[in-house]
């Protein structure tokens, strides 16, 4: 069995908790962004994945807002 990579840079897609850790925001915040329609997910059965390309698109469109959210959360 192939060992799964834990490095998100090597993956094409990852779950919301993985991206939340990488972006230093909560998984709940990313789920809220999904419900607002700002972040698009791919569903594979029960799994909810976000592609690396979608994260890059999201950050380009919302990066400054995300940075502000991170600063507020880090206070």
Buried (B, 14 or more C-beta within 10 A) or exposed (E): EEEEEEEBEEBEBBBBEBBBEEBEBBBEBBBEBBEEEEBEBEEEEEEBBBBBEBBEEBEEEBEEEBEEBEEEEEE
